[in-house]
Amino acid sequence: MALSPSEQRLSMPGGRRQVAVRVWGSLEVAAKDCPGKRWIAVHGYLDNASSFDKLAPLMVEQGLASAVVCLDLAGHGLSDHKETYHAIDYVPDVIFAADSVNWEAFSLLSHSLGGGVAQG
């Protein structure tokens, strides 16, 4: 049976903007599983969360992940725009996504711009 993602819009503190995520797998299972099976995926420049639509479900189906939270960075996909777009300015969005799903520890999957964000 093919997996389907759940889509959520998370309101940033202060309600000024929203960040969209696509979740593959189960956040409930991930909450009980080891942090190594919790993944946040951060896409590249001119991409969005659906960049991981082939890889994320495979990670879950193969048992490499309990859940993969694919983030739409600000100004991409379904996330709201913001004032600045430097790589370091996206880091709070990743931390906010992790906090929203109650993950203190997780692994990052990223490419291109997302790789720079992951290093921030």
C-alpha positions in Angstrom: 0.0 0.0 0.0 1.4 3.4 -1.0 2.0 5.9 1.7 0.4 9.4 1.6 1.7 12.4 3.4 -0.3 14.5 5.9 0.0 18.2 5.2 0.0 20.8 8.0 0.5 24.5 8.4 2.3 25.5 11.5 1.8 29.0 12.9 5.0 30.7 13.9 5.1 32.3 17.4 3.2 35.6 17.3 1.1 34.3 14.4 2.9 36.5 11.9 3.4 33.7 9.3 2.9 30.0 8.7 5.3 27.2 7.7 3.9 24.3 5.7 5.1 20.7 6.3 4.4 17.4 4.6 4.7 14.5 7.1 5.5 11.0 5.9 5.1 8.2 8.4 3.7 8.5 11.9 4.6 11.3 14.4 3.1 9.1 17.2 5.5 6.2 16.3 8.4 8.6 15.9 7.7 10.1 19.4 8.4 6.6 20.9 11.2 5.6 18.5 14.9 6.4 18.7 15.9 9.9 17.5 17.8 8.4 14.6 14.5 7.4 13.0 13.1 11.0 13.1 14.0 13.1 10.1 13.5 16.7 9.0 14.0 17.3 5.3 15.1 20.7 4.1 14.8 21.3 0.3 17.0 23.3 -2.0 16.7 26.7 -3.7 13.7 26.9 -6.1 12.3 23.6 -4.6 9.8 22.8 -1.9 8.8 20.0 0.5 7.5 17.8 -2.4 11.2 17.4 -3.5 11.3 14.5 -1.1 8.0 12.8 -2.3 9.9 9.8 -3.7 12.6 9.5 -1.0 10.6 10.1 2.2 8.1 7.3 1.8 10.8 4.9 0.9 12.7 5.8 4.1 9.5 4.9 6.1 8.7 1.8 4.1 12.2 0.5 4.5 12.3 1.1 8.2 14.9 3.8 8.0 12.5 6.4 9.4 9.5 6.5 11.6 8.6 9.9 10.3 10.0 12.4 7.8 8.9 16.0 8.2 9.5 17.8 4.9 9.6 21.5 5.4 8.5 24.2 2.9 11.0 27.0 3.7 9.6 30.5 3.8 8.7 31.8 0.4 8.6 28.3 -1.0 5.7 25.8 -1.6 2.8 26.5 0.8 4.8 28.5 3.4 4.2 32.2 3.8 6.8 34.7 2.6 9.1 36.7 4.9 11.2 39.8 4.7 14.7 38.3 4.4 16.0 35.2 2.6 19.5 34.6 3.8 20.3 30.9 4.5 20.8 31.6 8.2 17.3 33.2 8.4 15.7 29.8 7.7 17.3 28.1 10.7 14.5 29.2 13.1 11.9 27.6 10.8 13.7 24.2 11.1 13.9 24.5 14.9 10.3 25.6 15.0 9.2 22.6 13.0 11.1 20.3 15.3 9.6 22.0 18.4 6.1 21.7 16.8 6.4 17.9 16.6 8.1 17.7 20.0 11.4 16.4 18.7 14.5 17.4 20.8 16.7 15.1 18.7 16.4 14.3 15.0 18.4 13.8 11.8 18.5 16.3 9.0 18.2 15.4 5.3 18.9 18.3 3.0 20.3 19.4 -0.4 21.5 22.7 -2.0 20.1 25.6 0.0 18.8 23.2 2.6 22.4 22.0 3.2 23.5 25.5 4.1 20.5 25.8 6.4 21.4 22.5 8.1 24.9 23.8 8.8 23.5 27.0 10.4 
